[in-house]
Amino acid sequence: MIDNHGEFVLYYSAVLVFLSDCFFCAPKYIGIARSKDILTGYIPEQTPMIVPSYNDPYGNLGAGAIKVLAFEDGYAGFQNGIYWNTQTGHSGSAIRLLTSKNGLDWSIHSSEPIIKPGSGWKKSHVYALDIKAVNHQWVMYFNARDGWLFGKERIGRVTAQIA
């Protein structure tokens, strides 16, 4: 992304939180770094852009990662928050849509994620996404797990018509 000052903005995940039920780590924060050159010289901001919040049911353990798309009237961020589900007693990750006017201050678009764990091949976690416009459709690929400690990972794909 290029900000209002003509600088490139790099979104990145930082610091890890251990998911004891899976025995692996997931990103705790999402930060930004800026540079005048797209290839080098990025300087990170002092504080993370997105942090876990105890009150966020889909982001109470970690911020995960974000994929940002620019539009004429602002930005869309597809974020996979990391959370602890008190009802199931397990961790999870779900993909939700965030919106922003400036690409820096984000609001959760809907209380429910656009893709979340359910049953079968995406029972425990949905994360690590990429989204592109292809032939008048949005195409999103993502990772999903079918379990916690011994879960298998698979690649999912969803599409939506571009309005």
VEXDREN-251692 format. One record per residue (C-alpha): residue in one letter; residue number from 1; x, y, z. Coordinates in pm, whole numbers, padded with zeros to 5 digits. Layout:
<rec><residu>a</residu><num>NUM</num><x>X</x><y>Y</y><z>Z</z></rec>
...
***
This chain:
<rec><residu>m</residu><num>1</num><x>00000</x><y>00000</y><z>00000</z></rec>
<rec><residu>i</residu><num>2</num><x>00111</x><y>00360</y><z>-00055</z></rec>
<rec><residu>d</residu><num>3</num><x>00005</x><y>00603</y><z>00216</z></rec>
<rec><residu>n</residu><num>4</num><x>-00092</x><y>00971</y><z>00188</z></rec>
<rec><residu>h</residu><num>5</num><x>00275</x><y>01075</y><z>00215</z></rec>
<rec><residu>g</residu><num>6</num><x>00386</x><y>00861</y><z>-00080</z></rec>
<rec><residu>e</residu><num>7</num><x>00550</x><y>00599</y><z>00141</z></rec>
<rec><residu>f</residu><num>8</num><x>00510</x><y>00226</y><z>00099</z></rec>
<rec><residu>v</residu><num>9</num><x>00341</x><y>00049</y><z>00390</z></rec>
<rec><residu>l</residu><num>10</num><x>00430</x><y>-00311</y><z>00471</z></rec>
<rec><residu>y</residu><num>11</num><x>00194</x><y>-00513</y><z>00692</z></rec>
<rec><residu>y</residu><num>12</num><x>00362</x><y>-00791</y><z>00888</z></rec>
<rec><residu>s</residu><num>13</num><x>00295</x><y>-01038</y><z>01168</z></rec>
<rec><residu>a</residu><num>14</num><x>00521</x><y>-01033</y><z>01474</z></rec>
<rec><residu>v</residu><num>15</num><x>00575</x><y>-01215</y><z>01805</z></rec>
<rec><residu>l</residu><num>16</num><x>00430</x><y>-01560</y><z>01862</z></rec>
<rec><residu>v</residu><num>17</num><x>00169</x><y>-01696</y><z>02099</z></rec>
<rec><residu>f</residu><num>18</num><x>00187</x><y>-02069</y><z>02185</z></rec>
<rec><residu>l</residu><num>19</num><x>-00131</x><y>-02269</y><z>02118</z></rec>
<rec><residu>s</residu><num>20</num><x>-00099</x><y>-02549</y><z>02372</z></rec>
<rec><residu>d</residu><num>21</num><x>-00379</x><y>-02759</y><z>02223</z></rec>
<rec><residu>c</residu><num>22</num><x>-00202</x><y>-02765</y><z>01883</z></rec>
<rec><residu>f</residu><num>23</num><x>00155</x><y>-02752</y><z>02005</z></rec>
<rec><residu>f</residu><num>24</num><x>00249</x><y>-02475</y><z>01760</z></rec>
<rec><residu>c</residu><num>25</num><x>00268</x><y>-02096</y><z>01761</z></rec>
<rec><residu>a</residu><num>26</num><x>00063</x><y>-01830</y><z>01583</z></rec>
<rec><residu>p</residu><num>27</num><x>00124</x><y>-01455</y><z>01532</z></rec>
<rec><residu>k</residu><num>28</num><x>00027</x><y>-01230</y><z>01822</z></rec>
<rec><residu>y</residu><num>29</num><x>00053</x><y>-00885</y><z>01659</z></rec>
<rec><residu>i</residu><num>30</num><x>00020</x><y>-00719</y><z>01320</z></rec>
<rec><residu>g</residu><num>31</num><x>00253</x><y>-00426</y><z>01267</z></rec>
<rec><residu>i</residu><num>32</num><x>00338</x><y>-00188</y><z>00989</z></rec>
<rec><residu>a</residu><num>33</num><x>00665</x><y>-00056</y><z>00852</z></rec>
<rec><residu>r</residu><num>34</num><x>00715</x><y>00231</y><z>00608</z></rec>
<rec><residu>s</residu><num>35</num><x>00969</x><y>00306</y><z>00335</z></rec>
<rec><residu>k</residu><num>36</num><x>01017</x><y>00548</y><z>00047</z></rec>
<rec><residu>d</residu><num>37</num><x>01156</x><y>00256</y><z>-00160</z></rec>
<rec><residu>i</residu><num>38</num><x>00944</x><y>-00055</y><z>-00219</z></rec>
<rec><residu>l</residu><num>39</num><x>01248</x><y>-00285</y><z>-00200</z></rec>
<rec><residu>t</residu><num>40</num><x>01439</x><y>-00163</y><z>00106</z></rec>
<rec><residu>g</residu><num>41</num><x>01464</x><y>00066</y><z>00407</z></rec>
<rec><residu>y</residu><num>42</num><x>01141</x><y>-00022</y><z>00592</z></rec>
<rec><residu>i</residu><num>43</num><x>01116</x><y>00132</y><z>00937</z></rec>
<rec><residu>p</residu><num>44</num><x>00866</x><y>-00035</y><z>01172</z></rec>
<rec><residu>e</residu><num>45</num><x>00621</x><y>00167</y><z>01379</z></rec>
<rec><residu>q</residu><num>46</num><x>00686</x><y>00154</y><z>01754</z></rec>
<rec><residu>t</residu><num>47</num><x>00350</x><y>-00004</y><z>01842</z></rec>
<rec><residu>p</residu><num>48</num><x>00154</x><y>-00280</y><z>01669</z></rec>
<rec><residu>m</residu><num>49</num><x>-00141</x><y>-00187</y><z>01449</z></rec>
<rec><residu>i</residu><num>50</num><x>-00359</x><y>-00481</y><z>01560</z></rec>
<rec><residu>v</residu><num>51</num><x>-00328</x><y>-00651</y><z>01900</z></rec>
<rec><residu>p</residu><num>52</num><x>-00525</x><y>-00928</y><z>02069</z></rec>
<rec><residu>s</residu><num>53</num><x>-00814</x><y>-00815</y><z>02288</z></rec>
<rec><residu>y</residu><num>54</num><x>-00968</x><y>-01014</y><z>02569</z></rec>
<rec><residu>n</residu><num>55</num><x>-01314</x><y>-00889</y><z>02461</z></rec>
<rec><residu>d</residu><num>56</num><x>-01271</x><y>-00997</y><z>02097</z></rec>
<rec><residu>p</residu><num>57</num><x>-01417</x><y>-01347</y><z>02052</z></rec>
<rec><residu>y</residu><num>58</num><x>-01221</x><y>-01397</y><z>01727</z></rec>
<rec><residu>g</residu><num>59</num><x>-00898</x><y>-01222</y><z>01828</z></rec>
<rec><residu>n</residu><num>60</num><x>-00842</x><y>-01276</y><z>02201</z></rec>
<rec><residu>l</residu><num>61</num><x>-00510</x><y>-01467</y><z>02162</z></rec>
<rec><residu>g</residu><num>62</num><x>-00350</x><y>-01317</y><z>01855</z></rec>
<rec><residu>a</residu><num>63</num><x>-00390</x><y>-01089</y><z>01556</z></rec>
<rec><residu>g</residu><num>64</num><x>-00275</x><y>-01350</y><z>01303</z></rec>
<rec><residu>a</residu><num>65</num><x>-00210</x><y>-01194</y><z>00965</z></rec>
<rec><residu>i</residu><num>66</num><x>-00381</x><y>-00953</y><z>00726</z></rec>
<rec><residu>k</residu><num>67</num><x>-00416</x><y>-00916</y><z>00350</z></rec>
<rec><residu>v</residu><num>68</num><x>-00501</x><y>-00558</y><z>00251</z></rec>
<rec><residu>l</residu><num>69</num><x>-00677</x><y>-00447</y><z>-00067</z></rec>
<rec><residu>a</residu><num>70</num><x>-00713</x><y>-00082</y><z>-00172</z></rec>
<rec><residu>f</residu><num>71</num><x>-01040</x><y>00056</y><z>-00312</z></rec>
<rec><residu>e</residu><num>72</num><x>-01151</x><y>00404</y><z>-00421</z></rec>
<rec><residu>d</residu><num>73</num><x>-01323</x><y>00476</y><z>-00087</z></rec>
<rec><residu>g</residu><num>74</num><x>-01084</x><y>00298</y><z>00152</z></rec>
<rec><residu>y</residu><num>75</num><x>-00935</x><y>-00040</y><z>00231</z></rec>
<rec><residu>a</residu><num>76</num><x>-01051</x><y>-00392</y><z>00300</z></rec>
<rec><residu>g</residu><num>77</num><x>-00844</x><y>-00613</y><z>00527</z></rec>
<rec><residu>f</residu><num>78</num><x>-00891</x><y>-00988</y><z>00542</z></rec>
<rec><residu>q</residu><num>79</num><x>-00755</x><y>-01088</y><z>00881</z></rec>
<rec><residu>n</residu><num>80</num><x>-00729</x><y>-01425</y><z>01047</z></rec>
<rec><residu>g</residu><num>81</num><x>-00757</x><y>-01364</y><z>01418</z></rec>
<rec><residu>i</residu><num>82</num><x>-00639</x><y>-01626</y><z>01667</z></rec>
<rec><residu>y</residu><num>83</num><x>-00870</x><y>-01701</y><z>01959</z></rec>
<rec><residu>w</residu><num>84</num><x>-00952</x><y>-01928</y><z>02250</z></rec>
<rec><residu>n</residu><num>85</num><x>-01305</x><y>-02066</y><z>02234</z></rec>
<rec><residu>t</residu><num>86</num><x>-01428</x><y>-02109</y><z>02591</z></rec>
<rec><residu>q</residu><num>87</num><x>-01723</x><y>-02322</y><z>02474</z></rec>
<rec><residu>t</residu><num>88</num><x>-01507</x><y>-02586</y><z>02302</z></rec>
<rec><residu>g</residu><num>89</num><x>-01195</x><y>-02547</y><z>02518</z></rec>
<rec><residu>h</residu><num>90</num><x>-00980</x><y>-02512</y><z>02205</z></rec>
<rec><residu>s</residu><num>91</num><x>-00797</x><y>-02250</y><z>02005</z></rec>
<rec><residu>g</residu><num>92</num><x>-00921</x><y>-02143</y><z>01666</z></rec>
<rec><residu>s</residu><num>93</num><x>-00859</x><y>-01905</y><z>01380</z></rec>
<rec><residu>a</residu><num>94</num><x>-01118</x><y>-01748</y><z>01152</z></rec>
<rec><residu>i</residu><num>95</num><x>-01106</x><y>-01507</y><z>00859</z></rec>
<rec><residu>r</residu><num>96</num><x>-01293</x><y>-01182</y><z>00898</z></rec>
<rec><residu>l</residu><num>97</num><x>-01333</x><y>-00864</y><z>00701</z></rec>
<rec><residu>l</residu><num>98</num><x>-01197</x><y>-00537</y><z>00841</z></rec>
<rec><residu>t</residu><num>99</num><x>-01253</x><y>-00196</y><z>00684</z></rec>
<rec><residu>s</residu><num>100</num><x>-01048</x><y>00123</y><z>00698</z></rec>
<rec><residu>k</residu><num>101</num><x>-01055</x><y>00469</y><z>00544</z></rec>
<rec><residu>n</residu><num>102</num><x>-00675</x><y>00510</y><z>00570</z></rec>
<rec><residu>g</residu><num>103</num><x>-00536</x><y>00154</y><z>00581</z></rec>
<rec><residu>l</residu><num>104</num><x>-00415</x><y>00206</y><z>00937</z></rec>
<rec><residu>d</residu><num>105</num><x>-00721</x><y>00235</y><z>01164</z></rec>
<rec><residu>w</residu><num>106</num><x>-00940</x><y>-00073</y><z>01125</z></rec>
<rec><residu>s</residu><num>107</num><x>-01297</x><y>-00163</y><z>01216</z></rec>
<rec><residu>i</residu><num>108</num><x>-01442</x><y>-00512</y><z>01222</z></rec>
<rec><residu>h</residu><num>109</num><x>-01701</x><y>-00517</y><z>00943</z></rec>
<rec><residu>s</residu><num>110</num><x>-01925</x><y>-00786</y><z>01093</z></rec>
<rec><residu>s</residu><num>111</num><x>-01938</x><y>-00964</y><z>01429</z></rec>
<rec><residu>e</residu><num>112</num><x>-01922</x><y>-01300</y><z>01248</z></rec>
<rec><residu>p</residu><num>113</num><x>-01619</x><y>-01407</y><z>01039</z></rec>
<rec><residu>i</residu><num>114</num><x>-01662</x><y>-01464</y><z>00667</z></rec>
<rec><residu>i</residu><num>115</num><x>-01496</x><y>-01808</y><z>00701</z></rec>
<rec><residu>k</residu><num>116</num><x>-01468</x><y>-01986</y><z>01032</z></rec>
<rec><residu>p</residu><num>117</num><x>-01401</x><y>-02336</y><z>01160</z></rec>
<rec><residu>g</residu><num>118</num><x>-01687</x><y>-02578</y><z>01136</z></rec>
<rec><residu>s</residu><num>119</num><x>-01671</x><y>-02948</y><z>01073</z></rec>
<rec><residu>g</residu><num>120</num><x>-01469</x><y>-03182</y><z>00856</z></rec>
<rec><residu>w</residu><num>121</num><x>-01158</x><y>-03051</y><z>00681</z></rec>
<rec><residu>k</residu><num>122</num><x>-01182</x><y>-02704</y><z>00847</z></rec>
<rec><residu>k</residu><num>123</num><x>-01278</x><y>-02813</y><z>01197</z></rec>
<rec><residu>s</residu><num>124</num><x>-01020</x><y>-02621</y><z>01402</z></rec>
<rec><residu>h</residu><num>125</num><x>-00845</x><y>-02334</y><z>01220</z></rec>
<rec><residu>v</residu><num>126</num><x>-00889</x><y>-02125</y><z>00903</z></rec>
<rec><residu>y</residu><num>127</num><x>-00595</x><y>-01896</y><z>00822</z></rec>
<rec><residu>a</residu><num>128</num><x>-00302</x><y>-01801</y><z>00591</z></rec>
<rec><residu>l</residu><num>129</num><x>-00508</x><y>-01650</y><z>00313</z></rec>
<rec><residu>d</residu><num>130</num><x>-00457</x><y>-01474</y><z>-00015</z></rec>
<rec><residu>i</residu><num>131</num><x>-00725</x><y>-01301</y><z>-00223</z></rec>
<rec><residu>k</residu><num>132</num><x>-00719</x><y>-01176</y><z>-00581</z></rec>
<rec><residu>a</residu><num>133</num><x>-00960</x><y>-01047</y><z>-00845</z></rec>
<rec><residu>v</residu><num>134</num><x>-00983</x><y>-01299</y><z>-01131</z></rec>
<rec><residu>n</residu><num>135</num><x>-01233</x><y>-01280</y><z>-01421</z></rec>
<rec><residu>h</residu><num>136</num><x>-01490</x><y>-01063</y><z>-01238</z></rec>
<rec><residu>q</residu><num>137</num><x>-01466</x><y>-01274</y><z>-00920</z></rec>
<rec><residu>w</residu><num>138</num><x>-01286</x><y>-01251</y><z>-00591</z></rec>
<rec><residu>v</residu><num>139</num><x>-01091</x><y>-01571</y><z>-00536</z></rec>
<rec><residu>m</residu><num>140</num><x>-00961</x><y>-01650</y><z>-00188</z></rec>
<rec><residu>y</residu><num>141</num><x>-00731</x><y>-01937</y><z>-00100</z></rec>
<rec><residu>f</residu><num>142</num><x>-00671</x><y>-02028</y><z>00264</z></rec>
<rec><residu>n</residu><num>143</num><x>-00525</x><y>-02297</y><z>00488</z></rec>
<rec><residu>a</residu><num>144</num><x>-00751</x><y>-02502</y><z>00714</z></rec>
<rec><residu>r</residu><num>145</num><x>-00693</x><y>-02773</y><z>00975</z></rec>
<rec><residu>d</residu><num>146</num><x>-00920</x><y>-03064</y><z>01060</z></rec>
<rec><residu>g</residu><num>147</num><x>-00798</x><y>-03097</y><z>01419</z></rec>
<rec><residu>w</residu><num>148</num><x>-00576</x><y>-02956</y><z>01687</z></rec>
<rec><residu>l</residu><num>149</num><x>-00272</x><y>-03155</y><z>01801</z></rec>
<rec><residu>f</residu><num>150</num><x>-00278</x><y>-03406</y><z>01514</z></rec>
<rec><residu>g</residu><num>151</num><x>-00473</x><y>-03204</y><z>01258</z></rec>
<rec><residu>k</residu><num>152</num><x>-00407</x><y>-03224</y><z>00885</z></rec>
<rec><residu>e</residu><num>153</num><x>-00378</x><y>-02906</y><z>00683</z></rec>
<rec><residu>r</residu><num>154</num><x>-00557</x><y>-02852</y><z>00355</z></rec>
<rec><residu>i</residu><num>155</num><x>-00604</x><y>-02565</y><z>00110</z></rec>
<rec><residu>g</residu><num>156</num><x>-00951</x><y>-02416</y><z>00071</z></rec>
<rec><residu>r</residu><num>157</num><x>-01088</x><y>-02190</y><z>-00201</z></rec>
<rec><residu>v</residu><num>158</num><x>-01393</x><y>-01962</y><z>-00203</z></rec>
<rec><residu>t</residu><num>159</num><x>-01519</x><y>-01722</y><z>-00469</z></rec>
<rec><residu>a</residu><num>160</num><x>-01755</x><y>-01426</y><z>-00480</z></rec>
<rec><residu>q</residu><num>161</num><x>-01878</x><y>-01212</y><z>-00768</z></rec>
<rec><residu>i</residu><num>162</num><x>-01730</x><y>-00865</y><z>-00787</z></rec>
<rec><residu>a</residu><num>163</num><x>-02016</x><y>-00618</y><z>-00746</z></rec>
***
